[in-house]
Structures are given as C-alpha cells and as structure tokens.
Amino acid sequence: MAKRVELYDAVVVGSGPNGLAAAITLARAGQRVLVIEGRPTVGGGMRTHELTEAGFHHDICSAVHPLGLGSPFFRQLNLARYGLTWIQPPLPVAHPLDHQPAMGLERNLERMVAGLDGFDGDQWRRLMAGPVGDWPQLAAMLLAPWPRPTDPLALARFGLGAIWPAQFLAQKWFRGAGAQALFAGLAAHSMQPLHWPLTASFALVLALLAHAVGWPIPRGGSQAIADAMAAYLRDLGGEIVTDQWVHRLADLPPARAILLDVTPRQFIQMAGDRLPSGYRHQLLAYRYGVGVCKVDYALSAPVPWRDPVCRQAGTVHLGGTLSEIARGEAMVWQGQHAPHPYVLLCQPSLFDATRAPAGKHTLWAYCHVPHGSFLDVSDTIEAQIERFAPGFRDCVIAKRVHTAVDMAAYNPNYIGGDINGGVQDWRQLWTRPTLRRTPYSTPLPNVYLCSSSTPPGGGVHGMCGFYAARALLAHGEMA
Ligand SMILES: Cc1cc2nc3c(=O)[nH]c(=O)nc-3n(C[C@H](O)[C@H](O)[C@H](O)COP(=O)(O)OP(=O)(O)OC[C@H]3O[C@@H](n4cnc5c(N)ncnc54)[C@H](O)[C@@H]3O)c2cc1C
C-alpha cells in the first residue's frame, strides 16, 4: 500500500488568538504548520470591520486587552515589528453612579488608593499591593493549565481573596458604595452570578492587570493583533488558508497532528464516531454559559457623560450599585433578560483617531443575556447609557446589533452566545473541557484542542494555544 504523504507537521483549525498562538508556537519549534479558517479573514474574536457606515471601524468581538498585554505568551512575541501598537487610555475603567461621582480604576496604585475614601483606600492597598508586585509570578501560575504553586506565597496572597464570591468580598472588604460597585463591575466579567464562589478572582485579576499593565486598546482595532500574529506566522514559514470551513477531521490535509481552535460541541461533530463513548459523554456534559447581545454604534459626537471622569476611560462599566449588578447577573442565569443590565462599553475612538471619521466616534457595547437569546436588547442598553449620559441617543448615527444567536452564527465557537467557550466557574475553570492530565490532548492520537474551552479559558491571551502546542511538542508524535 502506498505510504500516506504528510505535507504538514500540524494543521490548526481556526485562526482565533489560540489557533494562531498554537501555530506560532509550533512554527517557532521548526514545524510546518497550516492554519485553516472558515471565515474570509483571520482573527476569530479579534476582528475589526466597518459594521455600521464607511469609515467607522468596529471591533466585532474583543476590544480591550489587559490579558493580551499581561499574557506571558504575547510577551515573547515582538508584535510591534508587525504593526501592533498598544494605546493606553488615561484611565483603564470608569464606573458612573447615580448620586455620587463616578469611580475611576487608576493605573497607579497609590493614585487609586488616594482617590478612595480613607478606609476603602487602605483596604484597596491591602488587597492589591502584594499581588500587584507578584503579577509576573501570578500570570505564569494563573494563565496556565492549572494553578501550579511555583510561588506559593504569591498564590496564597492572591487566593485568600480570590476564592470568595465577589458580592461577599465587596461587602465585607469595602464600606463605600463606590468601591463596592467598582468591584462588582469588574467581577461581572466572569459572566456568573456574583454570589458564586471564585467570582472575586475575576475582579482581582482585572484590577491587578489595570495596575500592572493597564487596559490597552490596539491602534486600528483588535484586527491589528490578528494581522500581526498572522504576519509573524507567515514569516516563520506557516501557511494560512481562509474561507474554508472544516466539517470533518477526515477532510483535513494529511498532517502528523491536528489542533482544533473549536469548542467540544464542534469537536464531537468533526470527529463523528471516532470518539470513545466515555470521552464523548464527558464532552456532551461540558457546560456553556450565558450569552451576550452586542451593539456597535457610529456616533456624531463623544458620549455626553454627565461625569467627565468617564471621558478619560477606555472602558466604562454601567449598571450602578453592587446590588443592582448582582441582581441583573443573577437574573440572566435564571434565563431572564435583566431590565437594567450590567453593560460593558468601550469608547476607542476617543484615544485612537483611526477608528472613525474626524469628529465622529465609535462605541462598543454589550450586556449579558440568557444562553441562546434571540432578543435585541439595544433599547435597554441605551437606557443604561442615557442614565449616565443624557442625550446619548441624539448622537447615534447608526447602530448594528448582534443578538446572542447572531453571535453564534457569526462564530460557531460562541455556542448560545457564550463568548468564553464554556462556563468558567470552579467546576470548569481547570477541568475544561474534561478532567485529564493534559487537558489539551484527546483520546484521538495527535488530535489536540487549543481553544478557550481549554485552560486557562476565555480572553485574548493565546495561552490555551501556547500550552496545547507545548503539550503536543512534549507528548505528541513530534516529541
Ligand atoms: C462581544 C465580545 C467581546 C469580547 N471582548 C473581549 C475583550 O475585550 N478582551 C478579551 O480579552 N476578550 C474578549 N472577548 C473574548 C475573546 O474574543 C475570546 O475569548 C477569544 O477570541 C477566544 O479565542 P479562541 O482562539 O479560543 O477562539 P475564537 O477567537 O473564537 O476563534 C475561533 C476561530 O475558529 C474558526 N472556526 C471555528 N470553527 C471552525 C471550523 N469548523 N472550520 C474552520 N474554522 C473554524 C472561527 O471562525 C474563529 O475564527 C470578547 C468576545 C466577544 C464575542
């Protein structure tokens, strides 16, 4: 029988940050790599497009990149050489409130402490000072296949706060409504009810990142990260084909290994009957989370914030107090649309003139909605913006809505609109997609998963792809 000719050492399906990170890691190790992407352009959750009108460049998915700048993998790459420029807005995050000044999350820890009331300022320092100094060690431990205690003291200092439900920690730790609300807005990135354990860890990591590296946006939009990674990969000899959906593993070109930047549900379909039934059942039991409804606006003017602090921030968290945000997030988990949702906003054109025609602006907004929601909730999002920026609706030239179902149609990895590739609670953070010694490996020889459905989970950091490729290099056929 003729020997099967293997053109590539590895084929990577999907060009999200993790697919590209896996491909780059393999290419740097001298492997011949092909990336196959279903959509016409590379990037996964890092694409920028004129979604509303000509000249308005909107980030379809990710927009703000504390995890990107804080990622040990990204730090190894010189993406500036390929055109990536980070912009740091003066304030990483603002959180407006109804009857008191907006809260600002400062980059500088001492300025942050000084901006809070005496007691809460001291508490903020107590919570953050140690872990901020420990960030490089923490990043290596937390953005990893499991939290390896290479620096047990740093992990313990972080873990003492991180294990708690965000709602409990915020109420116990801070006295002022402002500090509590700010903490809740950060914790709500978890996309979980704030009375769940470990939700405080999301607030802590995001606050630490603000102090340690900032919350930057890429000049030109998130596509700039994707384009820089793709250019680097090509320089390393890697190949990329786009506009080619992969439906079955059997359709892939011959290769010694396959890495899949997809979630368990697509993997089951691609593998067909090749998966052992035990593993297949484990994948079927994998849990996906709530969805998002995303709205992109073209504006005739900047958002008319009542509190000018909000104008300084790249990201603005809306939703009011801790209890309001906690209530809204809990409702979404119960399958209801929150009438006054927690809303995430990014206003990139204030800091990056390439995003909109002169004098005009783009605004990126989303809120959490029940899994699989097909509702356009842009009205409730706008009501929340109007609450803190009266006159906002008058600035809207055009808008484009993606419901949770639309998001899933746009990218098959967003099952039911879940943007993290699966729930990231304590049961599934380090056992994604299943409990395995090497979570990236599968029972199929040399077939690896490398998406955000593997540790350390969602966000643009490339660490899932990096570790999947490392696992293949260490244990796979390439070892
Ligand atoms: C609205 C929104 C806002 C977000 N905001 C942020 C943010 O500000 N900061 C941040 O860090 N993260 C953010 N995220 C999350 C971040 O985008 C994701 O966690 C990240 O992109 C996951 O990377 P990935 O490589 O695992 O998968 P993806 O980025 O989803 O990439 C998967 C790729 O695989 C392709 N693909 C899938 N199936 C197939 C197939 N069968 N054949 C061929 N190709 C296929 C898809 O087209 C896609 O290009 C946001 C996401 C969304 C949706």
The ligand as a Tripos MOL2 file, in Angstrom:
@<TRIPOS>MOLECULE
LIG
   53    58     1     0     0
SMALL
NO_CHARGES

@<TRIPOS>ATOM
      1 C1        -18.5510   40.5610   22.0250 C.3       1 LIG1
      2 C2        -17.2500   40.0200   22.5800 C.ar      1 LIG1
      3 C3        -16.4310   40.8390   23.3350 C.ar      1 LIG1
      4 C4        -15.2260   40.3650   23.8410 C.ar      1 LIG1
      5 N1        -14.3900   41.2320   24.4950 N.ar      1 LIG1
      6 C5        -13.1520   40.8240   24.8570 C.ar      1 LIG1
      7 C6        -12.1880   41.7700   25.2980 C.ar      1 LIG1
      8 O1        -12.4340   42.9760   25.2810 O.2       1 LIG1
      9 N2        -10.9660   41.3010   25.6860 N.ar      1 LIG1
     10 C7        -10.6440   39.9670   25.6370 C.ar      1 LIG1
     11 O2         -9.5220   39.6050   26.0130 O.2       1 LIG1
     12 N3        -11.5360   39.0590   25.1720 N.ar      1 LIG1
     13 C8        -12.7670   39.4520   24.7700 C.ar      1 LIG1
     14 N4        -13.6550   38.5530   24.2200 N.ar      1 LIG1
     15 C9        -13.3560   37.1070   24.2810 C.3       1 LIG1
     16 C10       -12.3400   36.6740   23.2210 C.3       1 LIG1
     17 O3        -12.6570   37.2260   21.9660 O.3       1 LIG1
     18 C11       -12.3350   35.1530   23.1420 C.3       1 LIG1
     19 O4        -12.1820   34.5940   24.4370 O.3       1 LIG1
     20 C12       -11.1910   34.6610   22.2630 C.3       1 LIG1
     21 O5        -11.2880   35.1910   20.9640 O.3       1 LIG1
     22 C13       -11.1720   33.1420   22.1960 C.3       1 LIG1
     23 O6        -10.1360   32.7680   21.3370 O.3       1 LIG1
     24 P1        -10.0910   31.3570   20.5950 P.3       1 LIG1
     25 O7         -8.8760   31.3580   19.7510 O.co2     1 LIG1
     26 O8        -10.2400   30.2920   21.6130 O.co2     1 LIG1
     27 O9        -11.4110   31.2960   19.7030 O.3       1 LIG1
     28 P2        -12.0030   32.3110   18.6310 P.3       1 LIG1
     29 O10       -11.3930   33.6470   18.7940 O.co2     1 LIG1
     30 O11       -13.4690   32.1960   18.7410 O.co2     1 LIG1
     31 O12       -11.5070   31.7500   17.2380 O.3       1 LIG1
     32 C14       -12.0070   30.5610   16.6860 C.3       1 LIG1
     33 C15       -11.8250   30.6290   15.1850 C.3       1 LIG1
     34 O13       -12.0510   29.3380   14.6370 O.3       1 LIG1
     35 C16       -12.8450   29.4780   13.4780 C.3       1 LIG1
     36 N5        -13.5670   28.2120   13.3190 N.ar      1 LIG1
     37 C17       -14.4530   27.6730   14.1850 C.ar      1 LIG1
     38 N6        -14.9260   26.5200   13.7100 N.ar      1 LIG1
     39 C18       -14.3200   26.3150   12.5170 C.ar      1 LIG1
     40 C19       -14.3960   25.2920   11.5270 C.ar      1 LIG1
     41 N7        -15.1950   24.2430   11.6870 N.pl3     1 LIG1
     42 N8        -13.6530   25.4100   10.4200 N.ar      1 LIG1
     43 C20       -12.8280   26.4760   10.2450 C.ar      1 LIG1
     44 N9        -12.7210   27.4760   11.1380 N.ar      1 LIG1
     45 C21       -13.4520   27.4010   12.2630 C.ar      1 LIG1
     46 C22       -13.7600   30.6400   13.7760 C.3       1 LIG1
     47 O14       -14.2540   31.2250   12.5870 O.3       1 LIG1
     48 C23       -12.8000   31.5740   14.5150 C.3       1 LIG1
     49 O15       -12.1160   32.4130   13.6130 O.3       1 LIG1
     50 C24       -14.8560   39.0080   23.6440 C.ar      1 LIG1
     51 C25       -15.6660   38.1850   22.8580 C.ar      1 LIG1
     52 C26       -16.8400   38.6850   22.3170 C.ar      1 LIG1
     53 C27       -17.6660   37.8250   21.4200 C.3       1 LIG1
@<TRIPOS>BOND
     1     1     2 1
     2     2     3 ar
     3     2    52 ar
     4     3     4 ar
     5     4     5 ar
     6     4    50 ar
     7     5     6 ar
     8     6     7 ar
     9     6    13 1
    10     7     8 2
    11     7     9 ar
    12     9    10 ar
    13    10    11 2
    14    10    12 ar
    15    12    13 ar
    16    13    14 ar
    17    14    15 1
    18    14    50 ar
    19    15    16 1
    20    16    17 1
    21    16    18 1
    22    18    19 1
    23    18    20 1
    24    20    21 1
    25    20    22 1
    26    22    23 1
    27    23    24 1
    28    24    25 2
    29    24    26 1
    30    24    27 1
    31    27    28 1
    32    28    29 2
    33    28    30 1
    34    28    31 1
    35    31    32 1
    36    32    33 1
    37    33    34 1
    38    33    48 1
    39    34    35 1
    40    35    36 1
    41    35    46 1
    42    36    37 ar
    43    36    45 ar
    44    37    38 ar
    45    38    39 ar
    46    39    40 ar
    47    39    45 ar
    48    40    41 1
    49    40    42 ar
    50    42    43 ar
    51    43    44 ar
    52    44    45 ar
    53    46    47 1
    54    46    48 1
    55    48    49 1
    56    50    51 ar
    57    51    52 ar
    58    52    53 1
@<TRIPOS>SUBSTRUCTURE
     1 LIG1         1 GROUP 0 **** ****
